[in-house]
Amino acid sequence: MGAGRTSRAGFPAALLVLAAGLLAGCANQQPTQSGFLSDYRSLRPVDTFGKILEQRPSPSTLARYSSVYVEPVANRLPAEIAPADAARLAELTASALKAELGKQWTIVSSPGPGAIRVRSALTAVRKSNPPVNLVLTAVAVPLINGGLSAEAEFLAGAPPRRIGGISWADEGRLNPLGYYSELEHPRELTYDFAHAVAGALDRPGPRS
């Protein structure tokens, strides 16, 4: 019986050790260099966290344009992400990009000399781990969340030339449902990526 009590007493502690190891190994989604962008050397960290690396177009360059064309979002995700899930994430990203950029720019349905072209790709996804999270919830320790990495490049002019780019990553935090659905956090993060892209293309002057 003594051994049984020790085993049961040690169970939460073992879970804490397991959780610490898992969190240390996978709770830090990083920006990628997938090869999708034509240049990474010009990207610079936006803050000390290093989750956003970007090259912002100059205000004088942005002032020459009034519209944006969002290309279909490419997938450079690993094979363990099912094609249907990857396609859905790409659709959500494209929709979010149009919504966020549409707050400042006219969104056009085809490229043209007066439009900035936004080409983007999803480059890494980390699923949450619902079975482990259910166990960890019982001992009130931090949960294992999902993450997303994505890249975008901004082209303008004729012929198109690069005027900026971004490599971005983040983890889900505020949506508890994401801990119990493998891709809920990545789906939600598509909007955060779109917001970061819109920030990099922050248009001079008053917004519509």
C-alpha positions in Angstrom: 0.0 0.0 0.0 2.9 2.4 0.8 4.2 1.9 -2.7 0.8 2.6 -4.1 0.5 5.8 -2.2 3.9 6.9 -3.3 3.0 6.1 -6.9 -0.2 8.1 -6.7 1.4 11.0 -5.0 4.1 11.1 -7.7 1.6 11.0 -10.5 1.0 14.8 -10.7 4.7 15.5 -10.3 5.4 13.2 -13.2 2.8 15.0 -15.3 4.5 18.3 -14.4 7.9 17.0 -15.6 6.3 15.7 -18.8 4.5 19.0 -19.4 7.7 21.0 -18.9 9.5 18.8 -21.4 6.8 19.0 -23.9 6.4 22.8 -23.6 10.1 23.3 -23.8 10.3 21.3 -26.9 7.4 22.7 -28.9 5.9 25.9 -27.4 8.0 28.3 -29.4 6.8 28.7 -33.0 9.5 30.5 -35.1 9.5 32.4 -38.4 10.7 30.3 -41.3 13.0 30.6 -44.3 11.2 28.2 -46.6 12.6 29.5 -49.9 9.2 30.9 -50.8 10.5 34.5 -50.6 13.0 35.8 -53.1 15.1 37.4 -50.4 15.4 36.9 -46.6 18.5 39.0 -46.0 16.6 42.3 -46.0 14.1 41.1 -43.3 14.6 42.6 -39.8 13.1 41.8 -36.4 10.1 44.0 -35.5 10.6 43.5 -31.7 12.7 41.6 -29.2 10.5 38.5 -29.5 11.7 37.9 -33.0 8.3 36.5 -34.1 8.0 39.0 -37.0 10.8 39.6 -39.5 9.9 42.2 -42.1 11.0 44.6 -44.8 8.5 47.4 -44.9 8.0 49.3 -48.1 8.8 53.0 -47.8 5.9 55.4 -47.3 6.8 57.1 -50.6 6.5 53.7 -52.4 3.2 52.9 -50.8 1.9 56.4 -51.7 2.1 55.5 -55.4 -0.5 52.8 -55.1 -4.1 52.6 -54.1 -5.1 48.9 -54.5 -3.9 45.4 -53.6 -4.2 42.1 -55.3 -4.0 39.1 -53.0 -2.7 36.0 -54.8 -4.0 32.6 -53.9 -2.2 31.5 -50.7 0.4 28.8 -51.3 1.0 25.8 -49.0 4.4 24.7 -48.0 3.2 22.6 -45.1 4.6 19.3 -44.0 3.0 16.1 -45.2 1.4 15.3 -41.8 -1.1 18.2 -42.5 -3.9 16.6 -44.5 -4.5 18.2 -47.9 -8.0 19.2 -47.0 -6.8 20.9 -43.8 -4.0 22.7 -45.6 -6.5 23.9 -48.2 -8.8 25.2 -45.6 -6.0 27.1 -43.8 -5.0 28.6 -47.1 -8.6 29.7 -47.8 -8.9 31.3 -44.3 -5.6 33.1 -44.8 -6.7 34.5 -48.2 -10.0 35.7 -46.7 -8.3 37.2 -43.7 -5.8 39.0 -45.9 -8.5 40.6 -48.0 -10.5 41.6 -45.0 -7.5 43.2 -43.2 -6.0 44.8 -46.2 -9.4 46.0 -47.3 -9.5 48.3 -44.3 -6.9 50.5 -46.0 -6.7 49.4 -49.7 -9.1 48.7 -52.5 -8.9 44.9 -53.1 -8.8 44.1 -56.8 -9.5 40.7 -58.5 -6.6 40.7 -60.9 -3.1 42.1 -60.9 -2.3 45.4 -62.6 0.3 48.2 -62.7 -1.5 50.2 -60.1 -1.9 47.4 -57.6 0.5 45.9 -55.0 0.6 42.1 -55.3 0.7 40.2 -52.1 2.0 36.6 -52.5 2.0 34.5 -49.4 2.5 31.0 -48.2 1.8 28.9 -45.1 5.1 27.4 -44.1 4.7 25.6 -40.8 1.9 24.4 -38.6 2.0 22.9 -35.1 -1.1 21.1 -34.0 -2.2 21.2 -30.4 -2.3 17.9 -28.5 -5.9 17.4 -27.2 -5.3 14.0 -25.4 -2.3 15.4 -23.5 -4.1 18.7 -22.8 -7.0 16.9 -21.3 -4.6 15.2 -18.8 -2.6 18.4 -18.1 -5.8 20.4 -17.4 -6.5 18.1 -14.5 -3.3 19.2 -12.7 -3.7 22.9 -13.7 -0.4 23.3 -15.7 0.2 25.3 -18.9 -1.4 23.6 -21.9 0.2 22.7 -25.2 -1.1 25.1 -27.9 -1.0 25.1 -31.7 1.1 27.4 -33.8 1.5 28.8 -37.3 4.3 30.2 -39.5 3.7 32.1 -42.7 5.6 34.3 -45.2 4.5 37.0 -47.6 6.2 39.1 -50.3 5.0 42.4 -51.8 5.5 43.2 -55.4 4.7 46.4 -57.4 5.3 48.1 -60.7 5.6 46.8 -64.2 7.5 44.5 -64.5 6.7 43.6 -60.8 9.6 44.2 -58.4 9.8 43.3 -54.7 9.1 46.2 -52.4 8.9 44.3 -49.1 8.3 41.1 -47.3 7.5 39.4 -44.0 8.2 36.1 -42.2 5.9 35.6 -39.3 5.1 33.1 -36.5 3.0 32.9 -33.4 1.2 30.5 -31.0 -2.5 30.3 -30.0 -3.1 31.6 -26.5 -6.5 33.1 -25.8 -8.8 30.6 -27.4 -9.3 27.7 -24.9 -11.1 25.6 -27.6 -7.7 25.4 -29.4 -6.3 23.2 -26.7 -8.9 20.5 -27.6 -9.0 20.8 -31.3 -5.7 20.2 -33.2 -6.0 23.0 -35.7 -8.2 25.5 -34.0 -5.3 27.7 -33.0 -3.7 27.7 -36.5 -7.0 28.6 -38.0 -7.4 31.5 -35.6 -3.8 32.6 -36.3 -4.5 33.1 -40.0 -6.1 36.4 -38.9 -3.1 37.4 -36.9 -0.9 36.8 -39.8 -3.2 38.9 -42.0 -3.1 41.7 -39.4 0.7 41.7 -39.5 0.8 41.9 -43.3 -1.6 44.8 -43.2 0.7 46.5 -40.6 3.6 46.0 -42.9 1.6 47.7 -45.7 0.3 50.5 -43.5 -0.9 53.1 -45.9 0.1 56.7 -45.6 -2.7 59.1 -44.9 -6.3 58.6 -43.6 -7.9 55.1 -43.8 -11.2 54.4 -45.4 
